[in-house]
Amino acid sequence: MKKKLNKNSLTIKIWKYLVLFSLIILAFLWFFQVIFLNTYYRHAKKRELQKVANILRFNKNNENVSLLLDNLAYDKGICIEITDRTSSSLQTSSIISSGCMIDIKNSYTYKQDFIMSDQKNQLYELENPRFKNNTLIYAVKLNDNLYAFINTSIDPMDSTTQILKNQLLYVTVGVFILSFIVAYFISKYISKPIVKINTSAKALATGKYDVHFETEEDIEEINELVETLNYTKNELSKTEELRRDLMANVSHDLKTPLTMIKAYAEMARDLNYGNKQKRQDNLNIIIEETDRLTVLVNDILTLSKMQSEISQLSLEEFDLIELIDTIIKRYRILHELERYTFQFVHSKKRIMIRADRKKIEQVIYNLVNNAINYTGKNNLVTIKVQERENILVEIIDTGSGINEEEIKYIWDKYYKNQKKHKRNLVGTGLGLSIVKNILEEHHYSYGVKSIINKGATFYFEIPKLKTNSEK
């Protein structure tokens, strides 16, 4: 069943506007060709007389004035007469245009009126009983004793106006019908690809990310819209995939410690309630798993706060070397139990920076955790701090490295290849995403360099603290 068009649809609106545009054009034609025709005709005649008057002013001393008068009268279809102050005729055009001459009685009246007025020019419109029409007379003062009177007849426009009305009536009907047809096809042409795009957009809104926006029309704006929507679809698809991965990983990370907490709590209650040592071991595991849950929840809250732009930096000056030393001391238990080696290489005993201490601490802590999870069999993690133009901090592991095509994804939450790490001693899978947000919040440059089977180096740069002389 064909869908009924809504009155507010794009097709109807385009059709309405195009038809309205045609009606406006027709209204202008009627106004200027019929209603305004007489006014325009008189205005054109007046301008023509004024042009002739200007020619006479510039040529009043010309020896061939008679020839000039005849030429002007022939070219313009007018009558010209030059008089003195007594209204006596000195020169007239020998070519007399039909209907433009005024009888002697009437001519004497307007001539005397103009001469006595001492005006430089004056326009008269008189009824000419001799030819039963109206005549325009443009009087102009050439000098103190010479006056020119330029006459032209005004032909009745009633018959011409009626002819134009009849003609415009047919034109109006034809144009109106044509505008209906053309407007319909243009509106369909423009709205068709938009309707198609809208159908795909509705499918996208329901979660169908396999839709593809396309158009066969050669309209730049619509092509740009299609490109934008395809880009949006791809980004939404990635976001949805990340959301599913996030939910799966968070669910898994929550399930494992909760299962262990429940299992060891039941063991402590049912099996080992009489054995103090075993009960104590069970409780220690419950505490460790609870701590793991706390780390996971804190990481999720931290990341959520950063991405919501709620988090604010609390800047202070502190010693970066001292901070890293403090962090490394937390991993002594891994050195003792798992034989991990932590190398800290730095060129100075003190390097002062200005940043948010807690957040920079979290960056280094998360990068070290990442290196622990991915380092090679030698269990070596290296932290380097070098002072160059900026302060370069590097955390290096000796693991299997990262493929070049995967590097751009590693900062995403729960990127799936991160599940293939060597061990899961620490961390929640959100560490690198938190690192990214903190460093971008500080406007620090950061990145990763990797060689397959030789390890990866995560780095970031901190601007040097300005001395008093530099400030």
Residue, then its C-alpha position, 0 to 999 in steps of 0.5 A: m500500500k502506498k504511503k499517504l503524504n503528510k502535509n508537512s512532508l518535504t515533498i509537499k513543502i517543496w511542491k508548495y514553495l515552487v508553485l508559490f514562486s510561480l504565482i509570485i512571478l505571474a503576479f509581477l507580470w500582471f502588475f508591471q504589464v497591465i496595472f503599471l503599464n500606463t504609468y511606465y509609458r508616461h514615465a518613459k515618454k517624460r524621460e525621452l523628452q528630458k533627453v531631447a531637452n539636454i541635447l538642445r541645451f548643449n547645442k543651442n548655439n549650433e549653426n545647424v539648429s534647424l537640421l538638429l530639430d528635424n533629426l530629433a523630431y524624426d528619430k523621436g516622433i516629437c515636435i519641437e518649437i523654439t521661441d523668445r520671451t514674447s512666445s514668438s516662434l523662432q524655429t520649429s521642426s519641419i517634420i511634424s509628428s502626428g498628433c503632437m502639435i497644440d492649437i495656437k490658443n492653448s499653446y500660447t497659454y502654457k508658453q506664457d505660463f512657463i516664461m513668466s514662471d522663470q523656471k528652468n524646466q516644466l512638464y505639462e500634460l494637456e488635452n489636444p482637441r485637435f487630435k483628441n488625445n493627450t500631449l506631453i509638453y516639456a518646456v525648457k529654458l535655454n537662456d534668458n531669451l530662448y525657450a524650447f517646447i518639446n511635444t509628444s502625443i500620448d497614445p491611448m493604452d486601453s486597447t494595448t492593455q486589453i490585449l496584454k490582459n488576454q495574453l497574460l490570462y493564457v500565459t497564467v493558466g499555462v504557467f500555473i499548470l506547468s509549475f504544478i507539474v514541474a514542482y511535483f517532479i522536482s519535489k519528488y527528485i529532491s525528496k526521494p533520496i532523503v526519504k530513502i536515507n530516513t528509512s535507513a536511519k530508522a533501521l539504524a536507530t533500532g540497532k541494525y548496524d548492517v544498514h548502508f546509506e547510499t544515494e544515486e542523486d548528484i546533489e552535493e549536500i545529500n552526498e555529504l549527508v550520506e557520508t556523514l551517516n555512514y561514518t556515524k553508523n561505523e562509529l556507533s557499531k564500534t561503540e556497540e561492540l565495545r559496550r558488549d565487550l565491556m559488559a562481558n569483561v566487567s561481568h566476568d571480572l565481577k563473577t570470578p571474585l564473587t564466586m571465590i568469595k562465596a566459595y571460601a566463605e562457605m569453606a570457612r563456615d562449613l569445613n574449616y570453622g574448627n581449623k583456625q589456620k585454614r579458616q584464616d587462609n580462607l578469610n585472607i583470600i576473601i579479603e584479597e578478592t574483595d580488594r580486587l572488586t574494589v579496584l575494579v569498581n574504582d577503575i570503572l568509576t574513575l573512567s566514567k567520571m573522566q568521560s563525563e568531564i566531571s573530574q577536575l585537575s588539582l595541580e601541584e609541584f612535586d618530585l617525579i623521581e620520589l613518586i616513582d620510587t614510592i610506586i615501585k616499593r609497592y611491588r616488592i611482594l611480586h619481586e619476592l614471590e614471582r621474581y619480578t625485577f623492576q629497573f628504574v633508570h633516571s638521570k637526576k635525583r630530583i625532577m620537579i613537575r607541576a601536575d595532578r599528583k594523584k592522577i599521574e600516580q595512577v598513570i604510572y601505576n596502571l602502565v606498570n601493571n600493564a607491563i607486569n601482565y605482558t612482560g616476557k619470561n625474564n619478568l623484567v619491567t623497566i621505568k626510564v625518566q629522561e630530561r630532554e626538551n620535555i621530561l620523557v617517561e617510559i615503561i618498558d616490558t619484554g613481552s611479545g609486543i603489539n602488532e602495528e595495526e592493533i596499536k590504535y585500539i589498545w587505548d580502548k576499554y577492554y580491547k579484546n586482544q588485551k585478554k591474551h596477556k601473560r597473567n592477570l596478577v593486577g589490573t581490570g582491563l580499564g587501565l590504558s583507557i584511564v591512562k589515555n583520559i588522564l594524559e589528555e586531560h593534562h594535554y600531555s603527548y603519549g604513545v607506544k612503540s613496539i617490536i614483535n617478540k621484543g616488547a613494548t614501550f609506553y611513554f608520555e611527555i611532561p613539560k618542564l617546570k619553568t624556573n623563576s627566571e623563565k616565568 
